[in-house]
Amino acid sequence: MSEELVNEIKDAITPINDPHMGISIVEMGIVQNITVDGDQAEITLKPTNPGCMSITRIAADAKIRAEGVEGIEKAIITVEGHAMADSINEMINR
């Protein structure tokens, strides 16, 4: 069941494009990992640039779309490899 939910989450976030490149964050490799435990999803994002100004918006969009998947109550987004990762993660996952 969780494998199915992982695929549904991936499908849900695939339409999110990097605003600078116009390419899906999944295709660009920004989405590093998706896991599901019960009704909670964890998504790891790693921007291509450690100073990317768009990663907060991308993370927020990913959270909203993942939480819109039936069977997912909460999505935790972890941004890695960004200069402001700790602050972004704290803000996104409140």
MINUTOR-851645 format. One record per atom (N, C-alpha, C): atom name; y, x, z; residue number from 1. Coordinates in Angstrom, 2 decimals, decimal comma. Layout:
   nulum     north      east        up   numar
      CA         Y         X         Z     NUM
...
% end
This chain:
   nulum     north      east        up   numar
       N     -1,20      0,83      0,00       1
      CA      0,00      0,00      0,00       1
       C      1,25      0,86      0,00       1
       N      1,29      1,92      0,79       2
      CA      2,51      2,72      0,83       2
       C      2,74      3,44     -0,50       2
       N      1,67      3,82     -1,21       3
      CA      1,82      4,44     -2,53       3
       C      2,53      3,47     -3,49       3
       N      2,16      2,21     -3,39       4
      CA      2,80      1,18     -4,21       4
       C      4,28      1,04     -3,84       4
       N      4,58      1,06     -2,55       5
      CA      5,97      0,97     -2,11       5
       C      6,77      2,20     -2,53       5
       N      6,16      3,38     -2,48       6
      CA      6,84      4,59     -2,94       6
       C      7,24      4,42     -4,40       6
       N      6,32      3,91     -5,21       7
      CA      6,62      3,71     -6,63       7
       C      7,70      2,65     -6,84       7
       N      7,68      1,60     -6,02       8
      CA      8,72      0,57     -6,12       8
       C     10,09      1,13     -5,74       8
       N     10,13      1,96     -4,72       9
      CA     11,39      2,59     -4,31       9
       C     11,88      3,52     -5,42       9
       N     10,98      4,31     -5,97      10
      CA     11,35      5,20     -7,07      10
       C     11,93      4,41     -8,23      10
       N     11,29      3,30     -8,57      11
      CA     11,81      2,44     -9,65      11
       C     13,19      1,88     -9,28      11
       N     13,37      1,53     -8,01      12
      CA     14,63      0,93     -7,57      12
       C     15,78      1,93     -7,61      12
       N     15,50      3,21     -7,34      13
      CA     16,59      4,19     -7,31      13
       C     16,77      4,93     -8,64      13
       N     15,83      4,79     -9,54      14
      CA     15,94      5,46    -10,84      14
       C     17,22      5,12    -11,60      14
       N     17,73      3,88    -11,54      15
      CA     18,98      3,58    -12,25      15
       C     20,23      4,26    -11,70      15
       N     20,14      4,88    -10,52      16
      CA     21,30      5,59     -9,96      16
       C     21,49      6,87    -10,76      16
       N     22,64      6,97    -11,37      17
      CA     22,95      8,16    -12,18      17
       C     23,87      9,12    -11,43      17
       N     23,67     10,39    -11,70      18
      CA     24,64     11,39    -11,26      18
       C     25,91     11,07    -12,04      18
       N     27,04     10,83    -11,36      19
      CA     28,25     10,40    -12,08      19
       C     28,82     11,45    -13,02      19
       N     28,51     12,70    -12,79      20
      CA     29,05     13,76    -13,64      20
       C     28,19     13,98    -14,88      20
       N     26,89     13,80    -14,72      21
      CA     25,96     14,06    -15,82      21
       C     25,53     12,79    -16,55      21
       N     25,61     11,65    -15,87      22
      CA     25,17     10,41    -16,48      22
       C     23,66     10,33    -16,64      22
       N     22,93     11,07    -15,81      23
      CA     21,47     11,12    -15,87      23
       C     20,94     10,63    -14,52      23
       N     19,80      9,95    -14,55      24
      CA     19,18      9,44    -13,34      24
       C     18,96     10,55    -12,31      24
       N     19,21     10,21    -11,04      25
      CA     18,99     11,18     -9,97      25
       C     17,50     11,54     -9,85      25
       N     16,63     10,64    -10,27      26
      CA     15,19     10,93    -10,27      26
       C     14,88     11,95    -11,36      26
       N     15,38     11,71    -12,57      27
      CA     15,15     12,62    -13,69      27
       C     15,75     14,00    -13,44      27
       N     16,89     14,05    -12,76      28
      CA     17,55     15,33    -12,49      28
       C     16,88     16,12    -11,38      28
       N     15,98     15,51    -10,64      29
      CA     15,31     16,21     -9,55      29
       C     16,09     16,19     -8,25      29
       N     17,14     15,39     -8,18      30
      CA     17,90     15,26     -6,94      30
       C     17,04     14,59     -5,86      30
       N     16,19     13,65     -6,28      31
      CA     15,25     13,02     -5,37      31
       C     14,08     13,98     -5,18      31
       N     14,00     14,56     -4,00      32
      CA     12,98     15,56     -3,72      32
       C     11,69     14,94     -3,20      32
       N     11,81     13,85     -2,43      33
      CA     10,62     13,27     -1,82      33
       C     10,90     11,84     -1,38      33
       N      9,87     11,01     -1,46      34
      CA      9,93      9,64     -0,95      34
       C      8,64      9,42     -0,16      34
       N      8,78      8,99      1,09      35
      CA      7,61      8,63      1,88      35
       C      7,84      7,26      2,50      35
       N      6,74      6,59      2,80      36
      CA      6,80      5,28      3,45      36
       C      5,84      5,28      4,62      36
       N      6,34      4,81      5,76      37
      CA      5,52      4,64      6,95      37
       C      5,79      3,24      7,47      37
       N      4,85      2,35      7,26      38
      CA      5,06      0,96      7,65      38
       C      6,15      0,34      6,79      38
       N      7,21     -0,14      7,45      39
      CA      8,33     -0,75      6,72      39
       C      9,54      0,18      6,64      39
       N      9,30      1,48      6,90      40
      CA     10,39      2,46      6,85      40
       C     10,15      3,48      5,74      40
       N     11,18      3,71      4,96      41
      CA     11,12      4,71      3,89      41
       C     11,98      5,90      4,27      41
       N     11,55      7,06      3,83      42
      CA     12,36      8,27      3,99      42
       C     12,53      8,89      2,62      42
       N     13,77      9,15      2,25      43
      CA     14,09      9,71      0,94      43
       C     14,87     11,00      1,16      43
       N     14,40     12,07      0,56      44
      CA     15,09     13,36      0,65      44
       C     15,80     13,63     -0,66      44
       N     17,10     13,92     -0,56      45
      CA     17,92     14,21     -1,72      45
       C     18,45     15,64     -1,62      45
       N     18,46     16,32     -2,74      46
      CA     19,03     17,66     -2,78      46
       C     19,93     17,76     -4,01      46
       N     21,24     17,81     -3,78      47
      CA     22,16     17,88     -4,93      47
       C     22,01     19,21     -5,67      47
       N     22,41     19,20     -6,92      48
      CA     22,32     20,41     -7,74      48
       C     23,39     21,42     -7,34      48
       N     24,41     20,96     -6,62      49
      CA     25,53     21,81     -6,22      49
       C     25,76     21,61     -4,72      49
       N     25,81     22,66     -3,92      50
      CA     25,98     22,50     -2,48      50
       C     27,33     21,93     -2,07      50
       N     28,24     21,79     -3,01      51
      CA     29,54     21,20     -2,72      51
       C     29,74     19,89     -3,46      51
       N     28,67     19,30     -3,96      52
      CA     28,74     18,06     -4,76      52
       C     29,52     16,98     -4,00      52
       N     30,56     16,48     -4,63      53
      CA     31,40     15,46     -4,01      53
       C     30,79     14,06     -4,14      53
       N     29,78     13,90     -4,97      54
      CA     29,21     12,58     -5,24      54
       C     27,96     12,27     -4,42      54
       N     27,44     13,24     -3,68      55
      CA     26,16     13,02     -2,99      55
       C     26,25     11,93     -1,93      55
       N     27,39     11,74     -1,31      56
      CA     27,51     10,67     -0,31      56
       C     27,34      9,31     -0,97      56
       N     27,98      9,12     -2,11      57
      CA     27,85      7,86     -2,84      57
       C     26,41      7,67     -3,33      57
       N     25,81      8,74     -3,83      58
      CA     24,43      8,68     -4,30      58
       C     23,50      8,31     -3,14      58
       N     23,70      8,93     -1,99      59
      CA     22,87      8,66     -0,82      59
       C     23,02      7,21     -0,36      59
       N     24,25      6,72     -0,33      60
      CA     24,50      5,34      0,08      60
       C     23,84      4,36     -0,90      60
       N     23,96      4,63     -2,19      61
      CA     23,33      3,77     -3,19      61
       C     21,82      3,79     -3,05      61
       N     21,24      4,96     -2,82      62
      CA     19,78      5,07     -2,66      62
       C     19,31      4,28     -1,44      62
       N     20,07      4,35     -0,36      63
      CA     19,72      3,61      0,86      63
       C     19,73      2,11      0,60      63
       N     20,79      1,63     -0,03      64
      CA     20,92      0,20     -0,31      64
       C     19,79     -0,28     -1,22      64
       N     19,52      0,48     -2,27      65
      CA     18,48      0,06     -3,22      65
       C     17,09      0,13     -2,58      65
       N     16,83      1,16     -1,79      66
      CA     15,52      1,27     -1,14      66
       C     15,32      0,12     -0,14      66
       N     16,35     -0,21      0,60      67
      CA     16,25     -1,31      1,56      67
       C     16,17     -2,67      0,88      67
       N     16,45     -2,72     -0,41      68
      CA     16,29     -3,95     -1,17      68
       C     14,88     -4,16     -1,68      68
       N     14,02     -3,18     -1,51      69
      CA     12,62     -3,30     -1,93      69
       C     11,88     -4,14     -0,90      69
       N     11,15     -5,14     -1,38      70
      CA     10,40     -5,99     -0,47      70
       C      9,38     -5,16      0,30      70
       N      9,39     -5,33      1,63      71
      CA      8,48     -4,58      2,48      71
       C      9,14     -3,40      3,17      71
       N     10,37     -3,07      2,75      72
      CA     11,11     -1,97      3,37      72
       C     12,26     -2,56      4,19      72
       N     12,22     -2,31      5,48      73
      CA     13,27     -2,78      6,38      73
       C     14,37     -1,75      6,56      73
       N     13,97     -0,47      6,56      74
      CA     14,95      0,59      6,82      74
       C     14,63      1,80      5,95      74
       N     15,68      2,39      5,40      75
      CA     15,54      3,63      4,63      75
       C     16,36      4,71      5,32      75
       N     15,73      5,83      5,56      76
      CA     16,41      6,99      6,12      76
       C     16,60      7,99      4,99      76
       N     17,84      8,38      4,78      77
      CA     18,17      9,31      3,72      77
       C     18,47     10,66      4,34      77
       N     17,84     11,69      3,80      78
      CA     18,11     13,05      4,26      78
       C     18,63     13,86      3,09      78
       N     19,85     14,35      3,24      79
      CA     20,45     15,22      2,23      79
       C     20,21     16,65      2,69      79
       N     19,69     17,46      1,80      80
      CA     19,43     18,87      2,08      80
       C     20,20     19,74      1,10      80
       N     20,53     20,95      1,51      81
      CA     21,15     21,91      0,61      81
       C     22,59     21,62      0,26      81
       N     23,28     20,88      1,08      82
      CA     24,69     20,57      0,86      82
       C     25,50     21,12      2,03      82
       N     26,67     21,59      1,76      83
      CA     27,53     22,17      2,81      83
       C     27,82     21,19      3,94      83
       N     27,85     19,91      3,64      84
      CA     28,16     18,88      4,64      84
       C     26,94     18,01      4,96      84
       N     25,74     18,52      4,75      85
      CA     24,52     17,73      4,90      85
       C     24,42     17,03      6,26      85
       N     24,67     17,75      7,34      86
      CA     24,54     17,15      8,67      86
       C     25,47     15,95      8,84      86
       N     26,71     16,09      8,42      87
      CA     27,69     15,00      8,54      87
       C     27,32     13,82      7,65      87
       N     26,88     14,11      6,43      88
      CA     26,48     13,04      5,51      88
       C     25,30     12,28      6,07      88
       N     24,29     13,01      6,55      89
      CA     23,09     12,37      7,08      89
       C     23,42     11,48      8,28      89
       N     24,28     11,97      9,14      90
      CA     24,68     11,18     10,30      90
       C     25,40      9,89      9,88      90
       N     26,30     10,02      8,93      91
      CA     27,08      8,88      8,47      91
       C     26,20      7,85      7,75      91
       N     25,33      8,31      6,87      92
      CA     24,51      7,40      6,05      92
       C     23,48      6,65      6,88      92
       N     22,97      7,28      7,92      93
      CA     21,85      6,71      8,68      93
       C     22,25      6,05      9,99      93
       N     23,50      5,70     10,14      94
      CA     23,95      5,01     11,36      94
       C     23,27      3,68     11,52      94
% end
